[in-house]
Amino acid sequence: MIKKVEISGVNTSKLPVLSNEEKQELLVKIKDGDEEARQTFINGNLKLVLSVIKRFANRNENADDLFQVGCVGLIKAIDNFDLSQGVLFSTYAVPMIIGEIRRYLRDNNAIRVSRSLRDIAYKALQIKERILNNENREATIEEVAKELEMPKEELAYALDAIQEPVSLYEPIYNDGADALFIVDQVSDEKNIDENWVENIAINESLKRLRDREKMIIKKRFFDGKTQMEVAEEIGISQAQVSRLEKTALLHMKKTLK
């Protein structure tokens, strides 16, 4: 359903693509109140919306509706994006777009799932991901239930109640070279979509990295370079960059807990 060329009157085959430099220039103009720059920026990021809604394809929802809702999330991201944080716009915008679509799906879902059940299920998924990352194995429902201090039958019911449990390593956007994963967007419970970037103690976690890891993280997430570009710059393979990046992110996640 997401494969059709025209969505909500927009020809997706002719959507423009902006470079990081163009995005930066337009964002500066937008903050100064330039409406023409704002519209150009929106049009230049519609492919981002299209990429995000593809992950909801198996829900059999109307593509036009999802695209329009995703555009609302995109506009909210533009309005709340803080240039001073030095983060790629797509990194900030993706969770905003996903959040807007999920709210729409929740509000229009004929089968209502209570918030308490959803909270239990998502806590269980976080525990399963943590055990998988730390111990390289799948957690059993018994040990997850024990950690949550609840009967395993109740946990199983909660997991069944949510329609689409996903892995934190599911790709949700691809800029042509490197995929953006859900794990890249994880924030703590105190964060909200509009200010999660501000609350991450990124500088302290960077100080704990080795020099090469720190350089790769800065080039990837602050300079907006692809893994292949970083590999060419520092003279190693793309696979090595990928491995070092994952190791560095894991170390940073541990220091941020």
N, C-alpha and C positions, 0 to 999 in steps of 0.2 A: 504494500500500500504506500510505502514511502518512495517507491521507484518511479512514480510518474514524474514527468518533466515539469508540469505546471502545478504549483501549489499556492492556493489563495491568490491566484492571478499573477504569481511571480514565476517567470521562466527560470527554473533552477539551473538550466544548462548555460545560462548567460550571466550568472551571478559574478560580480567582480571580486577580486582577491587583493587585499591590501598587504603591503610589506610591513614589517615591524616599524620601520622608519616612518612610513606614511601614517600608520596608526598613531604613533607618538605625536606627530605634528598635528593631526586632526584632534586628538584628545586635548592638546593645549588650547586649540582654537575653541573647542566645545566648552571648556572651562571659562573661556572669555565671552561665552554667549553667542557664538557663531552658529546659527541654525543651519546654514548650508553645509558646514563642516559636519554637523550632527547627522544630517540626513545621509551624507556621503559615507560617514562612518557606519551607520546602521546598515546601509546597502552592502558595504564591504565586509560585514560580519554575518550576513544571512546564511552563508555556507556553514558557519559555526552552529547556527540554530538547526540547520538541516542535518548536520552530522550528529547532533545530540538526539534529535527526535528519532533517528534510525534505531536507537537502542530500545525504543518502545514499540517497534514494529509488530512484535508478537502479541500485542494487546488488541489488535484489530480495531484500533481507534481511527477516527477520521483524520487523515493526514493534514487537511486544511486547518482543522481545529487545533491540532497539536502545534502546527507551525505558528499559528497566530499567538497561542499561549507562550510558545518559546520566544517569540519576538517581544512579548511583554517582559519576560525575564531578561532578555538582552538589553532592553531600554532601562530597566532598573539597574542593571550592572553598569551601564554607561553613566547613569546619574549618581551612582555611589562609588565609582572607581576612584581610588586615591593614587594620583601619579607619583607622589612622593615615596611610595612603598617600593618602587623599583621592581614590580612584578608584572609579568606578561598579562595583558588584558584577558586573553583566553583562559588563563589559569584562574582568574577571578570570576569570569563570566559563566563558565561551564556549570559550577554548582548553583548559580543563580537561576540559570535556565532550567536545569534539572528540578530544582526546588519548585519553580513555578508550575512546571508540567505535573509534578507529583501532587501538588495541591489541587490542581484541576482534576486529575484522575481520582483523587480521594473524594473531592466534593461531588463528583459526578458518578461515583461508583454505586451501583445498585445494591451491592453487598457490602454493608458497613462492617468494618473491623474496629473493635474498640481500641482506644489509645493504649490501654494497659497491655493488651495482647501484643500490639505492635512493639511497644517498649521492651517487653520480655523477649520477643523474637529477635529484635535488633541487638540487644545485649548478648543474646546467645550467639549470634553471628560474629560479633566482635570477639567473643571468647574463642570461637572456633578458628578465626583468622589468627589470633594471637598464638594459639597452640601450634597451628600449622607453620607460622613463621619461626617460632622459637624452637620447636621440636621436630619440625619437618614430618608431621604425621597428622592424620585426621582425628579430631577429638570425638569421643563417643558421646552419645546423648546422656549417658549416665553421669560422666564426669562434668559435663556442662551443667546438668541439673543440680549436681552436688554443689558446684561453685555458686549457682544462683539460689541455692537453698530452697528448692522446690521439687515436687514430684516430677519424674520424667514424663509421665503421661500428660501433665499440664504443659510442660515445655513442648512436647510433640504437637499438642493442639495449637499452641501459639505459633509454632513454625509453619504449621499447615495453614494457619489463618491468613498469613501474609501471602500475597499472590506472587510476588516476584523477588525472593531472596537472591542477592547477587554477590559475587566475589568482589572483594576490594580491588582485585587485579583485573577486573573487566575493563577493556578499553572503551572509552566513551567519546574520544575525539582524536583525530589524526590530522596533523598539519602537513602531511605529505612525506614525512620522514619518521618521526617518533610519535608513538601513541601516547595519549594522555589517559591515565588510569584513575579509577575512583580513589585509590589509595593516595593519589597526589592531592586530593581535595579534602582529606579527612581533617576535621577540626575537633576541638574538645567540646564538652557539653555546654560550656559557658558561651561559646561562640554562636553568632547568628550570621546569616548570609552576608549582611552589610559590613561587618567589621571583623571577620575572622582573621584576615591577614594581619591586622594591627596587633592582635593578641599573641602572636607567635614569637617566642624569644629566639628569633632566628640568629641574631648576632652571637649569642652565647653558645648556641649549638655549633655554629660554624667554627668557633675558636677551638673546639675539641677535635676537629678533623685534621687529618694529615694534609700537608701542603697540596699534594696532587689532587686529593679528593675535594679540598676546599676550592681549588681552581676550577675543577670540572663543574661543581655545583654553581659557582658564580657565573661561569660562561653559559651553562644550560638554562638557569632559572632567572638570572638577572640580565644577561646579555641577549637571551632569547636564541641562542645558537642550537643547531641540531647536533645529535651525537656524532654524525659524520663530519660536520664542520669542526667540532672540538677535536676529534681524532686527527684530522689533517693538521690542525694548529699545533698540537703537542706531540705529534709523531708516533701515535700508537693506533691500534686497530679500533674500529667502531665497537667490536665485541668487548674489548678491554674497557672502553669508556662506559659502556652499558653496565659492566660488572662493577666497576669502581663507583659509578653513580648509585647503583642499588645499595652497595655496602654503606656509602656515605649517608644515604637517606635513612637506612636502618639505624645507624648510629645517632643521627639527629632525632629520629622518632623516640629513641630511648632516653635521650637527654631532655626531651620536651615533656615526658610523662610526669 
